[in-house]
Amino acid sequence: MGVTTFVTLVTKDGCFDEFYNLAREELAFTRQSKGCKSILVSTNRETNTMKMVQFWEDEASFDEYFERRVERSGADFARLLEGPPEKEHFSTENFGYEH
């Protein structure tokens, strides 16, 4: 079924809107990456937090993408985020309830 990856990003105070706008532009790069099936984004401006749920064919596809993401956006991450993105991978299961 693939891998579900949860990514949590916390921005520095005063940087949420800049990071939000950057993420909106840059998620096209993520979505076009080999193995990426879809991405959902949730935000909480009060806590400077963005959470992404990404669906990948496998963890190796995500790892290849993330290596390119760091090369492409590492300087922006360092400037705008409190720390590195937190990532968790889980096996995606289908119990037959999707739409």
C-alpha positions as a Markdown table, in Angstrom:
| # | Residue | x | y | z |
|---|---|---|---|---|
| 1 | Met | 0.0 | 0.0 | 0.0 |
| 2 | Gly | 2.9 | 2.4 | 0.5 |
| 3 | Val | 4.1 | 4.7 | 3.3 |
| 4 | Thr | 2.4 | 7.6 | 5.0 |
| 5 | Thr | 4.9 | 10.2 | 6.2 |
| 6 | Phe | 4.0 | 12.8 | 8.8 |
| 7 | Val | 6.1 | 15.9 | 8.7 |
| 8 | Thr | 5.9 | 18.6 | 11.4 |
| 9 | Leu | 7.5 | 22.0 | 10.9 |
| 10 | Val | 7.6 | 24.8 | 13.5 |
| 11 | Thr | 8.6 | 28.3 | 12.3 |
| 12 | Lys | 10.5 | 30.9 | 14.3 |
| 13 | Asp | 8.3 | 33.7 | 15.7 |
| 14 | Gly | 7.3 | 36.1 | 12.9 |
| 15 | Cys | 8.3 | 33.7 | 10.1 |
| 16 | Phe | 5.1 | 31.6 | 9.7 |
| 17 | Asp | 3.6 | 33.6 | 6.8 |
| 18 | Glu | 6.9 | 33.7 | 4.8 |
| 19 | Phe | 7.3 | 29.9 | 5.3 |
| 20 | Tyr | 3.6 | 29.3 | 4.5 |
| 21 | Asn | 4.0 | 31.1 | 1.2 |
| 22 | Leu | 7.3 | 29.3 | 0.4 |
| 23 | Ala | 5.6 | 25.9 | 1.2 |
| 24 | Arg | 2.7 | 26.7 | -1.2 |
| 25 | Glu | 5.2 | 27.3 | -4.0 |
| 26 | Glu | 7.5 | 24.5 | -3.2 |
| 27 | Leu | 5.0 | 21.7 | -2.7 |
| 28 | Ala | 4.7 | 21.4 | -6.5 |
| 29 | Phe | 8.3 | 20.2 | -6.4 |
| 30 | Thr | 7.4 | 17.6 | -3.8 |
| 31 | Arg | 4.3 | 16.5 | -5.6 |
| 32 | Gln | 6.2 | 16.0 | -8.8 |
| 33 | Ser | 8.8 | 13.9 | -7.1 |
| 34 | Lys | 9.1 | 10.2 | -8.0 |
| 35 | Gly | 6.9 | 8.1 | -5.7 |
| 36 | Cys | 4.8 | 10.9 | -4.2 |
| 37 | Lys | 1.1 | 10.1 | -4.3 |
| 38 | Ser | -0.4 | 13.0 | -2.5 |
| 39 | Ile | 0.1 | 15.7 | 0.2 |
| 40 | Leu | -2.3 | 17.2 | 2.7 |
| 41 | Val | -1.3 | 20.3 | 4.8 |
| 42 | Ser | -2.7 | 21.5 | 8.1 |
| 43 | Thr | -1.6 | 24.7 | 9.8 |
| 44 | Asn | -1.9 | 26.5 | 13.2 |
| 45 | Arg | -0.6 | 30.0 | 13.0 |
| 46 | Glu | -1.0 | 30.4 | 16.8 |
| 47 | Thr | 1.7 | 27.8 | 17.4 |
| 48 | Asn | 3.7 | 28.5 | 14.2 |
| 49 | Thr | 3.1 | 24.9 | 13.2 |
| 50 | Met | 2.6 | 23.2 | 9.8 |
| 51 | Lys | 1.9 | 19.5 | 9.6 |
| 52 | Met | 1.9 | 17.6 | 6.4 |
| 53 | Val | 0.6 | 14.1 | 5.6 |
| 54 | Gln | 2.4 | 12.7 | 2.6 |
| 55 | Phe | 1.6 | 9.5 | 0.9 |
| 56 | Trp | 4.6 | 7.8 | -0.8 |
| 57 | Glu | 5.1 | 4.6 | -2.8 |
| 58 | Asp | 7.9 | 3.6 | -0.3 |
| 59 | Glu | 10.2 | 5.1 | 2.2 |
| 60 | Ala | 13.1 | 5.1 | -0.2 |
| 61 | Ser | 11.2 | 7.4 | -2.5 |
| 62 | Phe | 10.7 | 9.9 | 0.3 |
| 63 | Asp | 14.3 | 9.7 | 1.4 |
| 64 | Glu | 15.5 | 10.4 | -2.2 |
| 65 | Tyr | 13.1 | 13.4 | -2.4 |
| 66 | Phe | 14.1 | 14.7 | 1.0 |
| 67 | Glu | 17.7 | 14.7 | 0.1 |
| 68 | Arg | 16.9 | 16.9 | -2.9 |
| 69 | Arg | 14.6 | 19.0 | -0.7 |
| 70 | Val | 17.4 | 19.8 | 1.7 |
| 71 | Glu | 19.7 | 20.8 | -1.1 |
| 72 | Arg | 17.0 | 23.0 | -2.6 |
| 73 | Ser | 15.5 | 24.5 | 0.6 |
| 74 | Gly | 18.0 | 23.9 | 3.4 |
| 75 | Ala | 19.0 | 27.6 | 3.7 |
| 76 | Asp | 15.3 | 28.6 | 4.0 |
| 77 | Phe | 14.7 | 25.9 | 6.6 |
| 78 | Ala | 17.6 | 27.2 | 8.7 |
| 79 | Arg | 16.4 | 30.8 | 8.4 |
| 80 | Leu | 12.7 | 30.2 | 9.0 |
| 81 | Leu | 12.3 | 27.1 | 11.1 |
| 82 | Glu | 13.0 | 26.5 | 14.9 |
| 83 | Gly | 14.7 | 23.2 | 14.0 |
| 84 | Pro | 14.8 | 20.5 | 11.4 |
| 85 | Pro | 11.5 | 19.0 | 10.2 |
| 86 | Glu | 10.3 | 16.1 | 12.4 |
| 87 | Lys | 9.4 | 13.1 | 10.2 |
| 88 | Glu | 7.6 | 9.8 | 11.0 |
| 89 | His | 6.9 | 7.0 | 8.6 |
| 90 | Phe | 4.1 | 4.5 | 8.9 |
| 91 | Ser | 2.9 | 1.6 | 6.7 |
| 92 | Thr | -0.3 | 2.7 | 4.9 |
| 93 | Glu | -3.1 | 0.3 | 5.4 |
| 94 | Asn | -6.4 | 0.2 | 3.5 |
| 95 | Phe | -9.4 | -1.1 | 5.4 |
| 96 | Gly | -11.7 | -0.4 | 2.4 |
| 97 | Tyr | -13.2 | 2.9 | 3.7 |
| 98 | Glu | -11.7 | 5.4 | 1.2 |
| 99 | His | -13.9 | 7.4 | -1.1 |
